[in-house]
Amino acid sequence: MTQRVRVHCITVTADGVGAGHDQSFDRPFGDVDPGELFAWAGATASWVNRTEPGGDRGLDDWITRDFAHGIGAEIMGRGKFGPQTGPWSDHEWQGWWGDQPPFRTPVFVLTHHPRPSLTLGETTFHFLDATPQRAVERAKGTADGGDVRIGGGVTTLRAFLEADLIDDMHIAVTPTELGRGKRLWDTPDELTDRFHLERIPSPSGVVHHFFWRR
């Protein structure tokens, strides 16, 4: 089976914002409240970061259950691992994801300043200075035949879209408009020259956007 490059459970606002500016250790999404973006996913029974029993069932839960299905590796930007920029001052800090990150696959962190690989639980982070094309090649080689997920953030996802490397994509769009921050798009329709697009509204208020190659 052909390995695919996928995006799943990325959330943006109605005006296309997926993160804020001024990221810090205390504010992974900068000056945007992550609750404004991910409340729909965090409310589901199957969300990967859920630590307590319970949660909602239904369309949103069906989508979050599919987050890891068929995924053999992930690629993320450095800002999804942590807020540091420039050369690593030390290797003591091991990212935002704790001792048991939810990925459970090889994860390739794109950075111009590589550091030794890091294994936490079932996840190994590799720090890679590479083009999107080369990163996909590396990730597919470690994915044991599975698909590669582009995990974000917004700047990284835009780079892979611009390189025309995405095969399938799910984006949840919240009804909120922020008017500031890092945008994935001005309108999702700008991608329909390359992708089919189907919008499915959820009772939670988000509209799930599914893209697949024409």
TIVEX-599315 format. One line per field, with one value per residue (C-alpha): chain; x, y, z. Coordinates in Angstrom, 2 decimals. Layout:
<rs>
tormar = (A, ...)
X = (X, ...)
Y = (Y, ...)
Z = (Z, ...)
</rs>
This chain:
<rs>
tormar = (A, A, A, A, A, A, A, A, A, A, A, A, A, A, A, A, A, A, A, A, A, A, A, A, A, A, A, A, A, A, A, A, A, A, A, A, A, A, A, A, A, A, A, A, A, A, A, A, A, A, A, A, A, A, A, A, A, A, A, A, A, A, A, A, A, A, A, A, A, A, A, A, A, A, A, A, A, A, A, A, A, A, A, A, A, A, A, A, A, A, A, A, A, A, A, A, A, A, A, A, A, A, A, A, A, A, A, A, A, A, A, A, A, A, A, A, A, A, A, A, A, A, A, A, A, A, A, A, A, A, A, A, A, A, A, A, A, A, A, A, A, A, A, A, A, A, A, A, A, A, A, A, A, A, A, A, A, A, A, A, A, A, A, A, A, A, A, A, A, A, A, A, A, A, A, A, A, A, A, A, A, A, A, A, A, A, A, A, A, A, A, A, A, A, A, A, A, A, A, A, A, A, A, A, A, A, A, A, A, A, A, A, A, A)
X = (0.00, 1.24, 2.38, 0.49, 1.29, -1.60, -2.75, -5.22, -6.89, -5.26, -7.57, -7.86, -10.32, -12.88, -10.34, -7.64, -5.57, -3.90, -1.49, -0.52, 2.69, 5.15, 5.37, 6.99, 7.44, 4.20, 2.28, 2.85, 0.32, 1.62, -1.03, -3.84, -5.69, -5.44, -8.89, -10.27, -8.84, -9.00, -12.00, -13.87, -11.14, -10.43, -14.11, -14.07, -13.65, -10.82, -8.58, -4.93, -4.26, -7.22, -6.11, -9.52, -12.36, -15.43, -15.75, -18.25, -19.08, -20.31, -18.81, -15.96, -14.98, -15.08, -12.58, -10.22, -10.28, -8.76, -5.83, -3.26, -4.87, -2.29, 0.33, 3.92, 5.82, 5.22, 6.93, 6.57, 8.10, 10.48, 7.85, 5.65, 8.46, 9.34, 9.70, 13.49, 15.07, 18.65, 21.30, 20.18, 21.56, 21.46, 19.78, 18.27, 14.79, 12.93, 9.99, 6.38, 5.18, 6.21, 7.57, 4.94, 4.32, 1.13, 2.78, 4.26, 6.14, 9.33, 8.88, 11.04, 11.42, 12.50, 15.22, 18.32, 20.10, 20.02, 20.62, 20.89, 17.77, 15.60, 13.42, 10.55, 8.22, 7.28, 8.23, 11.65, 12.27, 14.82, 16.01, 16.42, 17.73, 16.11, 13.77, 10.16, 10.87, 13.85, 11.96, 9.15, 11.68, 13.27, 9.94, 8.59, 11.75, 11.09, 7.29, 7.25, 4.93, 2.59, 1.57, 3.38, 1.47, 2.40, 1.68, 2.09, 2.35, 0.83, 4.12, 5.34, 2.05, 2.11, 5.63, 4.47, 1.42, 3.60, 5.89, 2.78, 3.52, 0.14, -2.17, -5.04, -5.88, -8.39, -8.74, -11.29, -12.51, -13.93, -16.57, -14.23, -12.48, -9.31, -8.10, -4.46, -1.96, -0.40, -2.74, -3.02, -5.05, -7.21, -9.94, -9.89, -11.18, -7.71, -6.67, -9.42, -7.29, -5.37, -7.79, -11.37, -12.97, -15.92, -17.19, -19.06, -20.54, -20.48, -22.92, -19.91, -19.84, -16.70, -16.85, -14.62, -12.87, -11.65, -9.26, -8.01, -6.02, -7.81)
Y = (0.00, 3.48, 5.52, 8.78, 12.12, 13.18, 16.00, 15.25, 17.26, 20.59, 23.39, 26.96, 29.76, 30.96, 33.53, 30.87, 31.45, 28.36, 29.91, 33.24, 35.18, 35.51, 31.81, 31.03, 28.13, 29.10, 29.87, 27.21, 28.93, 32.41, 35.05, 32.71, 30.68, 27.00, 26.48, 28.62, 26.13, 22.70, 22.69, 20.52, 17.84, 17.96, 17.27, 13.95, 10.54, 9.57, 12.65, 11.64, 14.00, 12.83, 11.64, 11.22, 8.86, 10.25, 12.61, 13.06, 10.61, 11.46, 12.98, 14.82, 11.70, 9.59, 12.00, 12.07, 8.26, 8.29, 10.51, 7.70, 5.23, 4.00, 6.56, 5.32, 8.59, 12.28, 15.46, 18.60, 22.04, 22.95, 25.18, 22.16, 20.56, 23.67, 27.45, 27.68, 29.25, 29.26, 26.82, 24.60, 26.00, 22.52, 19.16, 18.93, 20.10, 17.38, 19.18, 19.87, 16.29, 14.74, 11.27, 9.54, 11.61, 10.65, 10.00, 6.52, 6.65, 8.21, 12.01, 14.26, 17.77, 20.22, 22.56, 24.27, 23.21, 19.40, 17.67, 14.00, 11.89, 11.58, 8.63, 9.15, 6.20, 4.79, 7.99, 8.85, 12.45, 12.99, 16.55, 17.13, 19.99, 19.15, 20.32, 19.16, 16.67, 15.16, 15.06, 13.07, 10.63, 10.12, 9.75, 7.24, 5.20, 4.79, 4.44, 0.64, 1.06, 3.44, 6.93, 10.11, 12.73, 16.40, 17.53, 21.30, 24.02, 26.32, 27.53, 23.95, 22.84, 25.74, 24.72, 21.17, 22.46, 24.81, 21.88, 19.94, 17.01, 16.58, 13.79, 14.00, 16.66, 17.21, 20.73, 21.63, 25.22, 26.91, 29.66, 32.10, 34.92, 36.30, 38.83, 38.17, 35.35, 32.84, 31.96, 28.70, 30.32, 33.29, 30.87, 27.06, 27.46, 28.58, 24.91, 23.55, 23.79, 20.78, 19.18, 18.07, 19.66, 18.48, 20.42, 18.59, 20.70, 19.30, 19.92, 21.30, 24.29, 23.38, 22.57, 19.68, 20.26, 17.17, 17.57, 14.90, 15.16, 15.66)
Z = (0.00, -0.84, 2.14, 2.43, 4.01, 6.22, 8.47, 11.25, 14.02, 13.24, 14.38, 13.11, 13.73, 11.22, 10.02, 9.58, 12.74, 14.20, 16.73, 18.21, 18.42, 21.33, 22.16, 25.54, 27.97, 29.69, 26.50, 23.83, 21.54, 22.22, 22.74, 21.62, 24.25, 23.19, 24.68, 21.87, 19.41, 21.00, 23.33, 20.83, 20.83, 24.56, 25.26, 23.41, 25.02, 22.68, 22.64, 22.98, 25.90, 28.00, 31.42, 33.09, 32.11, 30.43, 27.50, 24.73, 21.98, 18.51, 15.38, 17.11, 19.03, 15.88, 14.33, 17.31, 17.46, 13.99, 15.05, 15.23, 12.81, 10.30, 11.37, 11.42, 11.94, 12.56, 11.38, 13.47, 13.59, 16.37, 17.96, 18.63, 20.62, 22.61, 22.41, 22.16, 19.10, 17.90, 19.16, 22.03, 25.28, 26.82, 26.35, 29.81, 28.85, 26.98, 25.45, 26.38, 26.02, 29.34, 30.02, 27.85, 24.71, 22.86, 19.48, 20.06, 16.76, 15.47, 15.45, 13.29, 14.72, 12.03, 13.25, 11.89, 15.09, 15.42, 18.76, 19.75, 19.40, 22.50, 23.52, 25.94, 26.47, 23.07, 21.21, 19.80, 18.75, 15.97, 15.34, 11.63, 9.50, 6.17, 3.45, 3.61, 0.81, 2.62, 5.92, 4.30, 2.85, 6.26, 8.02, 5.50, 5.95, 9.66, 9.52, 9.00, 6.04, 7.85, 6.84, 7.87, 9.84, 9.54, 13.07, 12.76, 13.74, 11.18, 9.68, 9.21, 7.69, 5.23, 4.16, 3.37, 1.50, -0.52, -1.34, -2.52, -0.21, 1.51, 0.35, 2.85, 5.40, 8.20, 9.60, 12.27, 11.94, 15.04, 14.81, 16.64, 14.80, 16.37, 13.82, 14.75, 14.84, 12.48, 9.65, 7.78, 5.01, 4.11, 2.99, 2.64, -0.90, -1.98, -1.80, -4.03, -7.14, -5.78, -3.33, -3.11, -0.06, 2.00, 5.02, 7.80, 10.63, 14.16, 17.04, 18.96, 16.60, 14.68, 10.99, 9.96, 6.64, 4.80, 1.87, -0.50, -3.70, -7.00)
</rs>
